[in-house]
Amino acid sequence: MAEIPDGLLYSEEHEWVRGDVSPGATVTVGITEYAAEALGDVVYVEPPSVGEDVRAGDVCGELESTKAVSELYSPVTGTVTEVNGQLENAPDLVNSDAYGDGWIFKVELTESNEDLLDADAYGEKTE
């Protein structure tokens, strides 16, 4: 069974958020281990661009695996401040370290998001 760490928030589309989700704060976003396992070996990550405005629930990039191409959804609303440059040469970090070095992008929040799930609620969705 995939790991679901406490202390993170989760979206229905299997992204995780680390950090304070208040407007003005910057959070880190990635995909869950559950999503990474479902995708299979990730071979390419197309994150949103730095400076791009993203909206919670909207498509903001793509993940390509040996099985399929999947859309990446933003779990929060704000402006992208950083993308994980390591993924350009090592997209497999999404599989091997989903909650660590496999993070995808950072967002400075312009709105709070009440729809995010805690670890217990997300765990119930993936059972």
GITA-V88439 format. One line per field, one symbol per residue. phi: phi as a letter, one per 30 degrees, with the letter a starting at -180 (. if undefined). psi: psi as a letter, one per 40 degrees, with the letter a starting at -180 (. if undefined). A space follows every 50 residues. Layout:
BEGIN
phi: ???
psi: ???
END
This chain:
BEGIN
phi: .ddbddiccbcdciccbckdcdejdcccbacddedddddiddcabcddde jddbcejcdblbbcbdcacbdccddbclcdcabdddddcbddedddbecb ddecacbddcbdbdddcdedddeddcd
psi: iihgiieiiiidefiihhihfihdihiiiaiidddddddahhehhgiiih ehhihheiheaihhiedihiihiheihahhdiigddedegeeddddgdeb eeidiihhheiiheeiiiddddddde.
END
